[in-house]
Amino acid sequence: MATSTQRPVVFVSYSWSSPAHEDFVESLASKLMANGVMVRLDKWDLKEGQDKFAFMESMVTDPEISKVLVICDSHYKAKADARKGGVGTETEIISAEIYGQVKQEKFIPIVVEYDANRQAVLPTFMKSRIYIDLSNDDVYGDGFGQLLRAIYDRPKYKRPELGAAPEFLDDALATAIPVREFQALRSATEEGKATADGLEAAYVKQFQLELAKLLVPKETADYDDEIVAAIGRAKPLRDQFDQYVSMKAAFGQDTPKAWRRTLALLEHVLSLRTPPEGMNSYREEWFDIYRFLGWEFMLLTVGALLREHAWQTLNQVCSEVFVFDRHGDQRDRSFLEFEANLRSLDERRNRRLGLRRISIQADLIHDRIVAGGTTFTEIMQADAFLSLRSLVQQVEGRTREFWFPRTLLYLDRNGLPLYLKAGGAAIKSGLLTALGMADSKEFSVRFERAAAGQDNFANWRMDSQRIALRSATNVAQLST
């Protein structure tokens, strides 16, 4: 690839068909020179007394020449096919190089003429090669850009980096994912088919079965290793869940009732935190895998809904009553039940391994982000939203019921894009709707009351890191 210190060198092979054609070739060569390409052209480089055939051969075979541009018109084609004149000589040299071991992309046909049948005029030995079209003013600009990319080896379409094999393929490391059910659901959803709801029911059922396999009851002093391993095995399920809620948010048109099966799936995760029937001896931390996943799944769900501005659905998700069984006792809880403070990781594991991390939980969820999925910024926006919602919907006198946004540990000075837009009427109105607030005044009153109960968040810290919820969510704009 050419660099700023090593300019590409090209040779132009063409026929002296007419003065107009010669002017075209010289103009093209001048434009290439102006764009940093050293051009070898007979008019510029072949001097009196030199052997023109030796010059042509050296230009085609010289390793310094990275590209040979073959300007193809009817005169060039005729001479090349008949092997006549200088063009014929160059053709013999070029064709020998093409059919030899020289890299195929060294020789680039430049089409400047079409025949009566609208076929590109190309010499026979180049008929099968991909060409660049500079035949008229309409295509010249795009063609010239394409030519520069070819010379500089900067293709417009680049192959993405090769990733690792999916973790779920390794039975020893990962949990299976319901691929067939998800693909059927995705197709039906994208095509708007009536079967989508039934297919979603089948998908959710299979997803729940795979979740249940993550529990690893094991009596060991280092059980935090098992939790981290189970979180790793759950990565394929996590990634598919991200695709699932992203798809629903994109195609759901902010219809809260369309999310009933997703809410049922989230509710099921809560139920998995309870020892299954027949397990009489257990440790609470065995179920931290489901506490972590419930927290992560809720953040992914809210992140997707915020991304699609599904304000009504967000309000419904945060208003949902989740019911699950705990030791034979039916419990009803809000979204706050998904907020996780895993001491097995942030305290025990941190201390045992001397990791000195502020929050292993936050680190794990940060490191599980995948390209093309929900971004970590969107995760932080969801975390901040759930915290805001918990504060403004707080029952007076119950100041300990709030969602702690631990992922804001990663927040930089740039803030969160969604809340920076809260100065605009549409985003502000949407956020207030999702927060269950009638207007900015109600939000301001409720938020400040909650803030006073938290000593204006003076103690919202992890280690020495302050959690700046007020500035992160642009409360000043939401309150205006």
ABEGO torsion letter per residue (X at the ends): XBBAABBBBBBBBBBBABAAAAAAAAAAAAAAAAAGBBBBBAAAABBBGBBAAAAAAAAAABAABABBBBBBBAAAAAAAAAGBEAAAAAAAAAAAAAABABBAAABBBBBABBBAAGBBBBBAAAAABBBBBAABAAAAAAAAAAAAAAAAGBBABBBBBBBBBBAAABAAABBBBBAAAAAAAAAAAAAGBAAAAAAAAAAAAAAAAAAAAABBBBBBAAAAAAAAAAAAAAAAAAAAAAAAAAAAAAAAGGBAAAAAAAAAAAAAAAAAABBBBGBABBBAAAAAAAAAAAAAAAAAAAAAAAAAGBAAAAAAAAABBBBBBBGGBBBBBBAAAABBBBAAAAAAAAAAAGAGBABAAAAAAAAABBBGBBBAAAAAAAAAAAAAAAAAABBBGBAABBBBBAAAAABBAAEBAAAAAAABAAAAAAAAAAAGBABAAAAAAAAAAAAAAAGGGAABBBEABBBBAAAAAGAAAAAX
